[in-house]
């Protein structure tokens, strides 16, 4: 995917497809396996992405005839040009094993694309599909996909120790606040910020009223679910414990949520794929520091946190601490999109001395990069000192040298400081 200019209009027509970083990954998965399962939260663009490759389609969530046919003769639903898209397959989980068997019987690769926005409850009764069905995670769109990043600083190139340079990026805090509130949802490409924020609030309402019950079959008080989401939103991009989140749930009964209940809520939200915590990195250390193993609390898109608290761009501009956490969360979203395309994962680091690093991108043994994420270029010096201190603690004889130690900021130039720390404006970061 070639770099593009910042701020170019995207999509225009609601039905126009905006290319995704995952498009190439889907192509590779179809060439490698008999079927591909595209997973991701509702409205992240799974069906549209699959449609670009599919030769035939069946939509199980709206096609009652297909659902009836599954009860009589599921094999007929699988008939059609390959790759055949089976959309929202989890509405008829029995189809999974029939897809697996069809893959065994048919020569070649790339027969089916399945999409799903929840993880079914019967995971333990279903064959894993190992060797037959590969999984592809789709998230909301990154700033590069939304055409708000030039992509001139490629994460792939950074991990290959390529140059970190870009012209000046001027992304105002007002525009940044708007991008966070709107989020990376493909349906918002031609919408006004006001309309997009309104839809996001409806999305959160649907999670509270119906989605959680749909995913786990448990009736829950929507107001209580919302209060839990609001507590998560207040702790976004922090390693808050579930006990802390449960205590912070605001309601008429201060003891209304236990840690056990909070865990059940979080598990259901993970199955909906709207929550995606950031795991800790566990390198070999040269110092006696002890690693902390708590994950950082992250939504799949920071706009969910904003919508849960019924906030907007002005709210962020008047609460700069929370704004900074949401900015970090958006950068993590984008890093995950870019890292997945190269087979890498995104972690964070924290030890008992209070030293933290916001993002560690690990692309295999001995191949990694560390980033601090700061809203405000005045904080670059402090971030650089933290990264150098962190790098000195890592046993690089066992972990390898970092490909880059970088500070990701909202604006400015992309360059390398005399101390070796790279400065990367988010509006230049790409896959």
Buried (B, 14 or more C-beta within 10 A) or exposed (E): BEBBEBEEEBBEEEEEBBBBBBBEBBBBBBEEBBBBBBBBBBBBBBBBBBBEBBEEBBBBBEBEEBBEBBEEEBEEBBEBEBBBBBBBBBBBBEBBBBBBBBBEEEEEBBBBBBBBBBBBEEEEEEEEBEEBBBEBBBBBBBBBBBBBBBBBBBBBBBBEEBBBBBEEBEBEBEBBBBBBBBBBBBBBBBBEBEEBBEBBBEBBBBBBBEBBBBBBEEEBEBEBBBBBBBBBBBBBBBBBBBEBBBBBBEBEEEEBBEBEBBBBBBBBBBBBBBBBBBBBBEBEBBEEBEEBEBBBBBBBBBBBBBBBBEBBBEBBEEBEEBBBBBBBBBBBBBBBBBBBBBEBBBBBBBBEEEBBBBBBBBBEEEBBBBBBBBBBBEBBEEBBEBBEEBBEBBEBEEBBEBBBBBBBBBBBBBBBBEEEBBBBBBBBBBB
